[in-house]
Amino acid sequence: MSSLSITPPFDLSIILPFHNEGVTVAALFQRLYPVLSRLGLSYEVICVDDGSTDNTYAQLCREREQDLRVKPVRLARNFGKEAALTCGLHLARGRAAITIDSDLQHPPELIPQLVEAWRGGAKMVYAIRSNRDADGPLRKLLTKAFYALFRHIADVQLPEGAGDFRLLDRVVVDAVNAMPERNRFMKGLMTWVGFNYALVPFEVAPRSDGKSHWNFLRLVRFAFDGLTSFSTLPLRIWTWCGSMISLFALGYGIYLTVRTLAFGIDVPGFASLMVGILFLGGIQLLSLGVIGEYLARVFTEVKGRPIYLIAEKEGFHSAPDTSN
């Protein structure tokens, strides 16, 4: 997808995804406005309401009444954070775009450092978490395990601690927008496009409303989406498992043949027979499940449905192209 204009009309596009964040809207903008005003750059603030059921969109429209650079967008339903970020990038018209969470765990005060690194020549600037004090022990352990596994099996390398808080140059925004896939793991997509990058560390603050919309199952699913989006190794594993089991079965068959010829017919035990059947049955079902996950993604891509649908928006003259 090409840029919306040859010469971007803004220096920065700030992209904020929201989902039931009505209680944080006022506090967020109270911290965001002073930071942006000190930059001396022209900007737009794209606020994507991802199907909230509270007063989030009303609060965003109220902010637009105070500042026309705030541009609220309400999606037709909850399409997920990846779709909300995609929508924001499609609509962004700045020379650079900054994606940042709306729960105040990503400090707006870090934006000048991201801009400074961008001005220094970096096409993408990652805001890297320097701590995970806000996470529980289990989440910390699983997060480290995910990054370690992703580094070993994926086609791209994610900097550990990198999230959705980052700055993207216009060339990176256009490259990401050109990717048509529906199953979007945005961290991976933004890394896959390449370009030179810089890292800026920051400390994660506690959520202002004290709770996260991402439960354990959603996080596990999100991690599996990332792994299957950028690696076919889970499919290859079952080829190797099948080969090893076949070799073991061949060897065991030779052993039984030799033993029968040497010592006569032996009646096998019921327990060992059941263990073997259950083990092989479990392996088959597990491998079919992995194949099914990849097949489901192919099915989603083939249908070609839009990544998101916009119900209403303020401050835009035309809708983005969502046909890809």
C-alpha positions as CSV (number, residue, x, y, z in Angstrom):
1,M,0.0,0.0,0.0
2,S,1.4,3.4,-1.0
3,S,1.5,6.4,1.2
4,L,-1.6,8.5,1.4
5,S,0.3,11.5,-0.1
6,I,3.6,12.1,-1.7
7,T,4.6,14.7,0.9
8,P,3.4,13.8,4.4
9,P,1.4,16.7,5.8
10,F,2.6,15.9,9.4
11,D,5.9,15.2,11.0
12,L,4.5,12.7,13.5
13,S,1.5,10.4,13.6
14,I,0.8,9.2,17.2
15,I,-1.2,6.0,17.1
16,L,-3.1,5.0,20.2
17,P,-5.2,1.8,20.4
18,F,-8.0,1.8,22.9
19,H,-10.3,-0.9,24.3
20,N,-12.4,0.0,27.3
21,E,-9.9,2.6,28.4
22,G,-12.4,5.4,29.1
23,V,-11.0,6.0,32.6
24,T,-7.5,6.7,31.4
25,V,-8.3,9.0,28.4
26,A,-8.1,12.3,30.3
27,A,-4.9,11.3,32.2
28,L,-3.3,10.1,29.0
29,F,-3.8,13.4,27.1
30,Q,-2.8,15.5,30.1
31,R,0.7,13.8,29.9
32,L,0.8,13.6,26.1
33,Y,0.0,17.2,25.1
34,P,3.0,18.8,27.0
35,V,5.4,16.3,25.5
36,L,4.2,16.8,21.9
37,S,4.1,20.6,22.3
38,R,7.8,20.7,23.3
39,L,8.9,18.8,20.2
40,G,8.3,21.6,17.8
41,L,6.9,19.2,15.2
42,S,3.5,19.1,13.5
43,Y,1.5,16.0,14.5
44,E,-1.8,14.1,14.5
45,V,-3.1,11.8,17.2
46,I,-4.9,8.8,15.8
47,C,-7.1,7.2,18.5
48,V,-8.4,3.8,17.4
49,D,-11.3,2.5,19.6
50,D,-11.3,-1.2,19.2
51,G,-14.9,-2.0,19.9
52,S,-15.1,-0.6,23.4
53,T,-18.2,-1.1,25.4
54,D,-17.7,1.8,27.8
55,N,-17.5,5.6,27.1
56,T,-14.0,5.5,25.4
57,Y,-15.2,6.8,22.1
58,A,-17.2,9.6,23.6
59,Q,-14.2,10.6,25.7
60,L,-12.0,10.7,22.5
61,C,-14.6,12.8,20.7
62,R,-14.5,15.2,23.7
63,E,-10.8,15.5,23.3
64,R,-11.2,16.3,19.7
65,E,-13.4,19.2,20.6
66,Q,-10.4,20.6,22.5
67,D,-7.8,19.9,19.9
68,L,-8.6,19.1,16.2
69,R,-5.3,17.2,15.9
70,V,-7.0,14.4,17.8
71,K,-8.7,12.0,15.4
72,P,-10.9,9.4,16.9
73,V,-11.7,6.2,15.0
74,R,-14.3,3.6,16.2
75,L,-14.1,0.1,14.8
76,A,-17.3,-1.8,14.1
77,R,-16.4,-4.4,16.8
78,N,-13.5,-5.7,18.7
79,F,-11.1,-6.9,16.0
80,G,-8.1,-7.1,18.4
81,K,-5.1,-4.9,19.1
82,E,-3.2,-6.0,16.0
83,A,-6.1,-4.9,13.8
84,A,-6.3,-1.6,15.7
85,L,-2.6,-0.9,15.1
86,T,-3.0,-1.8,11.4
87,C,-5.9,0.6,11.1
88,G,-3.8,3.4,12.7
89,L,-0.9,2.7,10.4
90,H,-3.2,2.8,7.3
91,L,-4.6,6.1,8.4
92,A,-1.2,7.7,9.5
93,R,0.0,10.5,7.3
94,G,3.1,11.6,9.2
95,R,6.8,11.4,8.2
96,A,7.0,9.0,11.1
97,A,4.5,7.1,13.2
98,I,4.7,6.3,16.9
99,T,2.6,3.4,18.3
100,I,2.0,3.6,22.0
101,D,-0.4,1.9,24.5
102,S,-3.1,3.9,26.0
103,D,-3.0,2.4,29.5
104,L,0.0,4.7,30.6
105,Q,2.4,1.8,31.0
106,H,4.2,3.3,28.0
107,P,5.4,6.7,29.3
108,P,4.7,9.5,26.7
109,E,7.7,11.3,28.2
110,L,9.9,8.9,26.3
111,I,8.7,10.2,22.9
112,P,11.4,12.9,22.6
113,Q,14.1,10.2,22.9
114,L,12.5,8.2,20.2
115,V,12.3,11.2,17.9
116,E,16.0,12.1,18.7
117,A,17.1,8.6,17.6
118,W,15.0,8.9,14.5
119,R,16.6,12.3,13.6
120,G,19.9,10.5,14.1
121,G,19.1,8.3,11.2
122,A,17.3,5.2,12.6
123,K,14.4,4.1,10.5
124,M,12.8,2.3,13.5
125,V,13.3,3.0,17.2
126,Y,12.3,0.3,19.7
127,A,11.3,1.3,23.2
128,I,12.8,-1.6,25.2
129,R,11.4,-2.6,28.6
130,S,14.2,-2.5,31.1
131,N,12.2,-4.4,33.8
132,R,9.1,-6.5,34.2
133,D,8.3,-5.6,37.8
134,A,4.6,-5.1,36.8
135,D,4.4,-8.8,35.7
136,G,3.8,-11.8,37.9
137,P,6.5,-14.6,38.2
138,L,4.7,-16.9,35.8
139,R,4.3,-14.2,33.1
140,K,7.9,-13.2,33.4
141,L,9.0,-16.9,33.0
142,L,6.8,-17.5,30.0
143,T,7.8,-14.2,28.4
144,K,11.5,-15.1,28.6
145,A,10.7,-18.5,27.3
146,F,8.8,-17.1,24.3
147,Y,11.7,-14.7,23.3
148,A,14.2,-17.5,23.7
149,L,12.1,-19.9,21.5
150,F,11.3,-17.2,19.0
151,R,15.0,-16.4,18.5
152,H,15.8,-20.0,17.8
153,I,13.1,-20.9,15.4
154,A,11.7,-17.8,13.8
155,D,12.8,-16.1,10.5
156,V,13.3,-12.8,12.3
157,Q,14.9,-11.7,15.5
158,L,12.8,-9.8,18.1
159,P,14.8,-7.6,20.5
160,E,13.9,-8.9,24.0
161,G,11.7,-6.5,25.8
162,A,10.4,-4.9,22.6
163,G,6.7,-4.3,22.6
164,D,4.3,-2.0,20.6
165,F,5.9,1.2,21.8
166,R,8.1,2.2,18.9
167,L,8.7,4.8,16.2
168,L,8.5,3.9,12.5
169,D,9.8,6.0,9.7
170,R,7.5,6.6,6.7
171,V,9.4,4.1,4.7
172,V,8.8,1.4,7.4
173,V,5.1,2.4,7.7
174,D,4.6,2.0,3.9
175,A,6.4,-1.4,4.0
176,V,4.2,-2.7,6.8
177,N,1.1,-1.4,5.1
178,A,2.1,-3.3,1.9
179,M,1.8,-6.6,3.7
180,P,-1.7,-8.1,3.1
181,E,-1.9,-10.9,5.6
182,R,-4.8,-11.1,8.0
183,N,-3.1,-13.0,10.8
184,R,-0.9,-10.1,11.9
185,F,1.8,-10.4,14.5
186,M,2.8,-6.7,14.4
187,K,6.0,-7.1,16.4
188,G,7.2,-9.6,13.9
189,L,6.0,-7.8,10.8
190,M,7.8,-4.5,11.8
191,T,11.0,-6.5,12.5
192,W,10.7,-8.5,9.3
193,V,10.9,-5.4,7.0
194,G,14.4,-4.8,8.2
195,F,16.0,-1.2,8.1
196,N,18.4,0.1,10.6
197,Y,17.0,0.6,14.1
198,A,17.9,2.0,17.6
199,L,17.0,0.9,21.1
200,V,15.7,3.2,23.9
201,P,15.2,1.6,27.3
202,F,12.3,2.5,29.6
203,E,10.7,1.3,32.9
204,V,7.2,0.1,32.7
205,A,4.7,1.8,35.0
206,P,1.8,0.0,36.6
207,R,-1.5,0.2,34.8
208,S,-3.5,3.2,35.9
209,D,-6.7,1.2,36.2
210,G,-4.9,-1.8,37.9
211,K,-6.0,-4.6,35.5
212,S,-5.0,-5.9,32.1
213,H,-7.3,-7.0,29.2
214,W,-4.9,-9.7,28.3
215,N,-5.5,-12.9,30.3
216,F,-3.2,-15.9,30.4
217,L,-5.0,-17.8,27.6
218,R,-5.0,-14.8,25.3
219,L,-1.2,-14.3,25.9
220,V,-0.5,-18.0,25.1
221,R,-2.6,-17.7,21.9
222,F,-0.8,-14.5,20.9
223,A,2.5,-16.2,21.4
224,F,1.5,-19.2,19.3
225,D,0.3,-16.9,16.6
226,G,3.7,-15.2,16.5
227,L,5.6,-18.5,16.3
228,T,3.4,-19.9,13.6
229,S,3.5,-16.6,11.6
230,F,7.2,-16.6,11.3
231,S,8.3,-20.2,11.4
232,T,7.4,-23.6,9.9
233,L,9.5,-25.4,12.4
234,P,6.4,-26.7,14.4
235,L,5.4,-28.5,11.2
236,R,8.9,-30.0,10.6
237,I,9.1,-31.2,14.2
238,W,6.4,-33.8,13.5
239,T,8.3,-35.1,10.4
240,W,11.3,-35.7,12.7
241,C,9.1,-37.2,15.4
242,G,7.5,-39.5,12.8
243,S,10.9,-40.5,11.5
244,M,12.2,-41.3,15.0
245,I,9.1,-43.3,16.0
246,S,9.3,-45.3,12.7
247,L,13.0,-46.1,13.3
248,F,12.2,-47.2,16.8
249,A,9.3,-49.3,15.6
250,L,11.5,-50.9,12.9
251,G,14.2,-51.7,15.5
252,Y,11.7,-53.1,17.9
253,G,10.2,-55.2,15.1
254,I,13.6,-56.7,14.3
255,Y,14.2,-57.3,18.0
256,L,10.9,-59.2,18.4
257,T,11.6,-61.2,15.2
258,V,15.0,-62.3,16.5
259,R,13.7,-63.0,19.9
260,T,10.8,-65.2,18.5
261,L,13.2,-67.2,16.3
262,A,15.6,-67.7,19.3
263,F,13.2,-68.4,22.1
264,G,9.8,-69.1,20.5
265,I,6.5,-67.2,20.6
266,D,6.1,-64.9,23.5
267,V,2.7,-63.4,24.5
268,P,3.1,-59.6,24.9
269,G,1.8,-57.8,28.0
270,F,-1.5,-55.9,27.8
271,A,0.0,-52.9,29.7
272,S,2.9,-52.3,27.2
273,L,0.4,-52.7,24.3
274,M,-1.9,-50.1,25.7
275,V,0.9,-47.6,26.5
276,G,2.2,-47.9,22.9
277,I,-1.3,-47.4,21.4
278,L,-2.1,-44.4,23.6
279,F,1.3,-42.8,23.0
280,L,1.1,-43.1,19.2
281,G,-2.5,-41.9,19.3
282,G,-1.5,-38.8,21.3
283,I,1.4,-38.0,18.9
284,Q,-0.9,-38.3,15.9
285,L,-3.6,-36.0,17.4
286,L,-1.0,-33.5,18.5
287,S,0.6,-33.4,15.1
288,L,-2.9,-33.0,13.4
289,G,-3.6,-30.1,15.8
290,V,-0.4,-28.3,14.7
291,I,-1.2,-28.9,11.0
292,G,-4.8,-27.7,11.7
293,E,-3.4,-24.4,13.1
294,Y,-1.5,-23.7,9.9
295,L,-4.4,-24.8,7.8
296,A,-6.7,-22.4,9.7
297,R,-4.4,-19.5,8.9
298,V,-4.4,-20.5,5.2
299,F,-8.2,-20.6,5.4
300,T,-8.3,-17.1,6.9
301,E,-6.0,-15.7,4.3
302,V,-7.9,-17.3,1.4
303,K,-11.2,-15.8,2.5
304,G,-9.8,-12.3,2.1
305,R,-11.9,-10.5,4.6
306,P,-10.9,-7.0,5.7
307,I,-8.6,-6.8,8.7
308,Y,-11.0,-4.4,10.3
309,L,-14.1,-2.3,9.6
310,I,-14.6,1.3,10.6
311,A,-17.9,2.3,12.1
312,E,-17.2,6.0,12.4
313,K,-14.3,8.4,12.5
314,E,-13.5,12.1,12.9
315,G,-10.9,14.2,11.2
316,F,-10.3,12.1,8.1
317,H,-11.4,12.9,4.6
318,S,-11.4,9.3,3.2
319,A,-11.4,5.7,4.5
320,P,-8.2,3.6,4.3
321,D,-8.0,0.8,1.7
322,T,-8.8,-2.4,3.6
323,S,-9.3,-4.6,0.6
324,N,-5.8,-6.2,0.7
